[in-house]
Amino acid sequence: MRTGYVWEELYGWHDTGTHAAFARPGGFVQPHHHVESAESKTRFAALVEVSGLAARLDRIRAVLATEDDVLAVHTREHLERIRAGSAAERGGDAGDGTSPFGPGGVDIALLAAGGAVQAAKAVVTGRTTNAYALVRPPGHHARPETGMGFCVFANAAIAIQHVRRHHGVERVAVVDWDVHHGNGTEEVFAEDPDVLTISVHQDQLYPKGTGRLTDRGRGAGEGSAINVPLPAGTGNDGYLHAVEQVVLPALERHRPDLVVVASGFDPAALDPLGGMVVTTTGFRRMARAVLDAADRLCDGRVIMTHEGGYSPVYAPLCGVAVLEEMSGERTEVTDFLAEEYEDLPDQALRPHQAEAVAAAARAAGLALAEVAR
């Protein structure tokens, strides 16, 4: 098994400015930093290096996504708005007022999308078995006509369209385990029956009014979107139950040529933007389940594109755990918070969580499976 890895120093230079979380300072709002700061991502990359794991991965260099790649997903108006903001003295915003970027930010955003493209190319051409694109800014909220939710361009969607247009890939499945609904990716492919999008997220956290059981795609793509809205407080067993009851059967039914994971670590304990308590063990289990399914269905072809995860302390541990599962390598990195969080009663599957998963399975037309634990 060979695992590709994308990281560029410029990803840490994506400038989200002075904010308090994602509010602009002023009045009684004291200046601080934007919640989508570089820290959790640069610390993840640093831990990959210091652990020795980087030396055992196939380093993939990112290049700027081309205009053709971007326009296969986004409108020209959106691209030109980002270019104009990038040329401004103080930068711009991707579209929703909470997704800032600094001067020259268009090139870093294009490098993030291009990193996802290069990871996907490495996998579908056989250079690597799977690949993790640790890119920034994130992408799964970006819609065709606008960025939002800290996302400028739809990195995963751009990578998917590239390999479909240029490398003979036909059927793709997206598994999004970010704590927020992957609305942008879902919207890009809402009418496309060949791209299945599955989003496992905290119910009605963000964006409001999306990610419902009834959101199933449109037109020819009816049924190609599956949403699993989970109650706040869900932990390892609840997430694994969602994967076993919905994600894996949906992948088996779709029979993809490639699996793309929108890898957000904001369902983790300690994350400031989520209300879940998943630990490194939970992310390992989810990754292992998806990787095993890909082995059966598409010769192990998986790419993961980095999305959210805002705890500078815990997100890096979750990221290394997933990279270890992808590569089959083990490091000496340990989860020093495991004892604190894995003994919580919240880690067990609760009846209301099981019912939420069952409702998602019913909405998707999937039969519930017997699961031995």
HELIX and SHEET records of a PDB file:
HELIX    1   1 GLU A    9  TRP A   13  5                                   5    
HELIX    2   2 GLU A   39  VAL A   50  1                                  12    
HELIX    3   3 ALA A   54  ARG A   56  5                                   3    
HELIX    4   4 GLU A   67  LEU A   71  1                                   5    
HELIX    5   5 ARG A   76  ALA A   87  1                                  12    
HELIX    6   6 GLY A  105  VAL A  124  1                                  20    
HELIX    7   7 ASN A  155  HIS A  166  1                                  12    
HELIX    8   8 ASN A  183  VAL A  188  1                                   6    
HELIX    9   9 GLY A  219  GLY A  221  5                                   3    
HELIX   10  10 ASN A  236  ALA A  242  1                                   7    
HELIX   11  11 VAL A  243  VAL A  247  3                                   5    
HELIX   12  12 LEU A  248  HIS A  254  1                                   7    
HELIX   13  13 THR A  280  CYS A  298  1                                  19    
HELIX   14  14 ALA A  315  SER A  327  1                                  13    
HELIX   15  15 ALA A  338  GLU A  342  1                                   5    
HELIX   16  16 PRO A  345  GLN A  347  5                                   3    
HELIX   17  17 PRO A  351  ALA A  363  1                                  13    
SHEET    1   A 8 ASP A  58  ARG A  59  0                                        
SHEET    2   A 8 THR A   3  VAL A   6  1                                        
SHEET    3   A 8 ASN A 130  ALA A 133  1                                        
SHEET    4   A 8 VAL A 302  HIS A 306  1                                        
SHEET    5   A 8 LEU A 258  SER A 263  1                                        
SHEET    6   A 8 VAL A 172  ASP A 176  1                                        
SHEET    7   A 8 VAL A 195  GLN A 202  1                                        
SHEET    8   A 8 ALA A 225  LEU A 230  1                                        
SHEET    1   B 2 GLY A  92  ASP A  93  0                                        
SHEET    2   B 2 PRO A 100  PHE A 101 -1                                        
END                                                                             
